[in-house]
């Protein structure tokens, strides 16, 4: 990619002779007449209308462009057409010089003139190297030639339908859906998804690509890891194919780059990313990035890249809450046509709290063990199978644990449980708590009575006997007791 030499002298725009500028305008108008037939009207309006011819002398035309990026884009995309037009008008001895405006804030913009290019020589050099400086057709040819090699690399399983939405990822999910529905034509460009390891960043950004392809918004959708991008870039430098590398990425309509923190410290790679980013963003192509931390916290990334990455929206993904973890487990089970007891689901959701990938790994291992050993997936089997993943220490079952479980189950408070209320649901909950205290702990009747409101041992015995009779007669009460025992067992792990 062309660059402004760092040792060039920057100076105020020189005074231009009206005669020379008038000739320059006529030559440039002739060039524009030729270019109109070579490129699209939109490209012509965007890239050539802002150019101003400022000088012509000794077969050399000087044109002023608004910025360094503007100059680089024209050189990389329309150079062949421009040089051919000048050759038709000025002949093979014609020369072209760019004057690049470096600071528009001045009343008289500071400019820097690039060394002139001899049209015949540069055209000859392009032919020797076998590359098309304009490359509008060449880019398309390269894209088709490498479509298999650079296929989208999307995992078809990563869809929005298989992605569980919760409070932990609601903003990122909504933004991702919006981008997928209207890539490149929204305020979220680039879209940056960040969060810790295993929280679903890759799933989310690939879901965007899969939906774009499904909607047939574009076929030129590419997912690439930052590591692969960097390796391919180094190989392109070594093989002398950097032009083809750049051309390919500039043809992508939706570009997803995963784990951009990997670019930290890689100066040349960052420079290439910078120019690709500018080219795609300028063309309203969608850019989607992921990172393991907020962009501003990535050390070793150039400020100009940080600035561009912050142009759109950054949305974080947090570790899933309990309800989301249960939903993820249930979704994974449904995909495999398996149903688990609620206590097994609660055990996994309670003990795997920070990593969605590990959560899904537990289900995969559990289903694999079930298939190999042909055993029912109960709580004991689950604990045994996942002991290497879920490392928990057994806690001594206490009356406090029973109290929490009963209060949660009946939606009452500890004060209700220990008070004197005779309301049916409270009195029943109190008797069940005392029953479970006697059944599940080594606490004495006196201790149980004292814990649940300072009652004596006879009250505990009465409560115990009452619940035991109800269990014998009522399926509803029996089910309540079994459910509470499962909850207490999980809470006491």
N, C-alpha and C positions, 0 to 999 in steps of 0.2 A: 504494500500500500504506500503511495507517495506521502512524503512528510515535508513539512517546511524545514529547511536546514536551520539548525540552531545558531549558526554563526552569521546568518544574514543580517544586514543592517536595517533596522526599522526606522522609518522616517515619515514625516508628514507627506501626504499626497502631493506630488509635484504639480506645478502649473502646466497645463496642457495647451498646446497651440490649437486654436479653433480650426485651422486648416487640417491639421493632423487628425483631430477628433472627428471632423466631418468626413474625412476619407475613411476613418475607422468605422464610423457608423454605416457608411454605404457598404463596406466589405462585410460587416457583421449582418446587415439586413439581407445580403445575398446568401450568406451562410444559413441564416434562419429559413429562408425560402427552401433551401435544399433539405434542411433538417426536418421541416414540417412533414415531409413525405417519408421520413425514415423512422420516426418514433411516434408513439401515441400522443394524442392531443393533451391528455392529462400530464404526461411526462414532460412534454414540451412546455406547457404552462408552468409546471412546478420548477423545472430545472434550467430553462433557458430564458424565460421572460425576465427574471431578475438580473440577468447578466448585462453589464454595461460596457460597451467598447470605449476605451479611453485614449488609445494612441495607435498610430500606424506609422512605421518608418523602416526603410531598408528591408522590405518584405516581411516585417515582423509585426503581427497584430497583438496588442495587449488588451486583455479583457479583465474587467473587475468582477469578482464574485464575492458574495456576502460573508463567507466564512471559510475556515479551513475544512470543515466537514463538507461544505458545498463543493469545494475544489476536489476533495478526495472522491466524492460520489460521482462527479462528472468524469473524472479520470478513469474510474473503475468500471463505469457502466456505459458511458457514451463517447469515450475517447475516440474509438475507431470512426464513428459517424462524423464527429466534429473535425477530425483531422482530414478525413476524405473530402468533406465540404470545403475546407480551406485549400486543400490541394487542387480541387477543381477550379477555385477562384484565383489562387496565387501561384499555382504551379508547385513543382517539387522543391523549390528553394524557399517556400514559405515557412515562416516560423511563428510559433504561438507562445505567448507569455501570459501567465496569470498574475493578477494583482489581487491579493487576498486581504480583505478588511479584517483586521484583528481586534478592533475595539469600536463598537458602534456608539459608545456613550460619548465620544468626543464630538464636538461641533464639526471638526474636520477629521473624519475617521483616519486612524493610523493604518497604513497599509504596509505590506511586505511583498516585494516582487520575487517571484520564483525564477530561477534560471530558465532561459528560453529553451524550447524543444524544436528541433528541426523536424518538420513533418515527414520528410522522406526517410530520415534516419530512424526515427522512432517506429515508423511503419515497418521498415525493413527488419528492425530488431524484434518486433512482435511476431513477424512471420517466421524468423529463425527460431524463436522460442516455441513456436507452434501454439501461441495463445492469442485469443481474440480480446483486445483491450476493452471493447464494448461489451462483448460476451453475452448480449441478450439472447442470441440463439445458442451460443456455447454453453451458457448456464443451463438452459433447458436440456440440451443434449447430455451434459454432465449429470444432471439430475436423473434423467431417464436411465443412463448407463449405470448409475450407482443406486437405483431404486431398491434393488434387492439388498445391497450392502447396507444402505442407510434407511431401510424400512423403518417404520415408525417406532419399532421396539417397544410397543405397548403390550402390557399383559391384559388380555381380554377379560380377565376376572376382576380387574380393578375398575369397577363402575360405581356410579352414585347409588345404584340400587343395593349394592353389597356393602356400602359404607354407612355405618350407623351414625346418625346425627344426634348430638347431645349438647349440653351446655358447654362442654369442654372444647367443641369445635364449631359452634354455631355460626360465628362470623366467617371463618374460613370456608365453611361449607356453602354458605349463601353466596359469598364472593365467587367461589369456584363455579357454582351453577350459573351465575350471571355471565361469567367469562365464557363458559362453554356454549351458552346460547347466542352470544354475540362477540366472538373473538376479534380482538383488534379494534372494535368499535365501542369501547366502554371506557370508563374512567379508571379501571383497574389494570393499567398497563405500564409497568409490569405488575403482575400479581406475585407477591412473595409470601410463601407459607413457611412458617418456622415453628420449631418445637423440638422436644427431646427425641431420643432414639426410640423407635418402635411405636410411635403414636399415630401413624397413618399418613405421613406427609406424601410419601411416594404414591400411595393408593389414591390420594386426593388429586394430585396433579395429573396422574395418568387417567383418572376418571374424566377429567376435562378433555384430554386428547381422544379418548374413546367415544365420548359423546359428540365431539366435533366430527369425527369420521363417520359415526352412525348417522348424523344429520346431513352428511355429505356437504358440509360447509366448505371443507377443503380436504384434499388428499395429502397435501404437503404438511403433515403433522409429524413432528420428531420429538421423541423423548431420548435424552442422553444424560448419563451420569457425568458429573464434572471430571471425574477421573478419566473416563473414556475420551471426553473432549480434549483434555490436556494431552493424553497419549497420542491421539490422532493428529493433534496440532504439531507435536514434536516430530512425528513421522513425516508429516507433510513438509516440514522444514528440511529434514534430512533427505527426502526424496525430490526436493525441488518442485513440489506440487502445491505450494501454499496458495497460488491463485485459484486452483481448482477447489481447495479446501474452503477458501473464503466464498467462492462463487456458490458452492453447494449450500452453505448455511444462509446465505442471503436469499435463497429461493424458498426457504421454509416459511410457511404461513403461521404456524403455531409452534413455537420452540419452547420445550420444557427442559430445564437443566436442573438436575437434582444435586443437593449438597454442595452449594457454591462456596461454602467455607473451605473446600479443598483447593480453591484458587489462591488462597492466601500465600503471599510470598512469590508467586509465579508471575513475574513482571511481564514477560513476553506474551504469556497466555492471556493475562488481563488486558493487555493492549489489543489483542485480537478480539476478545470479548467486547471491548469498548466499541470497536468499529462495527462489529456485527450488530451489537445492540443499537447503535445509532442508525444503521441502515434499515433494520427491521422496524424500529419505532417510527422512523420518518415515513415508512411505507404503510403505517397502520397495521403491521403484523403483530400478533399477540406473543408476549414473552411471559413465561411463567417460571418462577424460581423457587427452590426450597433451600432451607438452611437449618442448622441445628440450634441457631440462636438469632437474636435480632441483628439486622444488617449492621447497625452502628457498633455492635460489640465484636465484629469479626476483625481481628487485627491482621495487618498485612494486605488489606485490600485498598487500592488507590482511592483517594477522595473523590475523583471524578466518576469512578464506578459506583461508589457508595451513593453519590448524589443522584445518579441515574436510576439506581435500584430503588431509590425512595420516591421516584416520580409517581408511582401508582399507589397500590395499597399493600401494606404488610399486615398479615393476620396470623395469630398464633394458634397452636393446638396445645391444649393442656392435657395432663393425664386424665383419663375418664373417671367420672364419679361412679358411685356404686350402681346406680340405675343403668347408666350407659354400659358398664361392664357386664351386667346381667343381659342387657339387650344384645351385646356383641356375642356372648356365649350362645344365646338362644338362636341368633342368626346363623352362627356357624353350625349348630346342631341341625337346624332346618335344612341347610344346604346339603347335609349328609344324611338326611332322613332319619335322624335319631332323636329320641325323647329321653330326657333325664329327669330323675326326681328333683324336686325343688331344692331339697337340702344339699344335693351335690352341686347344683348351680350356685347356690348361696355360698357354699364352702369355697369354691374357686373364685367367685367374685369378691369374697371377703379377703382372701389371702393374696391375690395377684392384683396389685393396685396401681402400678405405675407404667406398665408396658402392654400395649395392645398386642404386639407381636408375641410376647410371652403368654398372654392370655389365650390367643389362638393356638399357640404351641401346646398348651395344656390339653386343649380339646383334641388336637390331632393325636397326641400321645395316648390319651385316654381311649379314644376310638380304636387306635391301633392295638392296644393291649386287650381291649374287649374282643376284637376280631381274632387275635392270636390265641387267647386263652378261653374264649367262649364263656366268659363269666358275666353275670349281671353287673351293671355299673352302679353299685351302691356306695355309700359313704366310705366304708372300710376299704373297698377296692380302689376308690378314688385316692384316698390317703396313701395307700401302699404304692400305687402306680406313679403318683406325682411327688413322692417324698424327696426326689432329687431337685425338683423345681420349687415346691412349696415346703420350705423349711420352717416349721413352727414348733414351738415348745408348748407342751400341755400345761394348762394352768389348773390349779386346784379349784374345783367347782365351789362357788360360794353362794350364800343367800342373796348377796347383792346382785349376782348374775341372774338368779331366778327372778328377783324383783324387777330388774330391767326388762327381761323377756316378757313377763306377765303384763307389766305396764304398757309396753309397746304393743302387745297383742290385743289388749282390751281397750287401748287408747285412754288410759287413766293415768293419774299422777301418783308418785310415791306417797304423797300426803293422803290421797284418796285411799290407797291400799292400806295404809297404817292408821287411818282415821276410824271414825265410828259410824260412817254412813251405812244405811241399811238398803240402799238402792241395789236392785237385783244384780246388775252387771258388776258393781263394785264388790258386793258381798261374795258373789261367785268367784271373782278374780282373787279375792283375799283367801278364800278356802282352797282354791287351786294352788295358790302360791305356797300355802302351808303344806298341802299334800305333796307337792314337788320337793319342798324342803326336806320332808321326812323320807321320801323315796330316793332322792338323788344325793343327799349329803349325809355326813356323819354327825350332823348337829343334833344336840339333845332337843327334846320337846320344849324344854324351858327356854333354850336359846332361840328356837324358831318363834315361840310365842313372843319373846321380848323384841325380836327383830321386826315382827309385823304388828307393831302397835302396842307393845307391853302387855300382851295377853298371856294368860296362864296356860299350863300344859293341857288342861282339860278342854280348852277352846280349840287347841291344835288337834287333839284327838277327835273331837266332834267334827271339825272341818275335814279331817282326813277320811273319816268314815262316811261322811256325806258324799264326798267326791267319789269314793270307791263304789258306792252304791249306784251313783249316776253313771259311772263308767260301765257297770254291768248292765244297766238298763237302756242307756242312751248312746246311739252311734255318734251323735253330734258331740257329746262331751268326750267320748273316747277319741274322736278325731282331734278335738282341741288339745287334749293331753299329749297325743303323739306329735302333733305339730309343735307344741311348746318344747317337748323334749329334744326335737331336732334342732330348734333354734338355740336352745340352751347349750347343746353339744357344740354347735358351731361357735357360739360366743365364748365358750370356755376353752377353745383350742389355743 
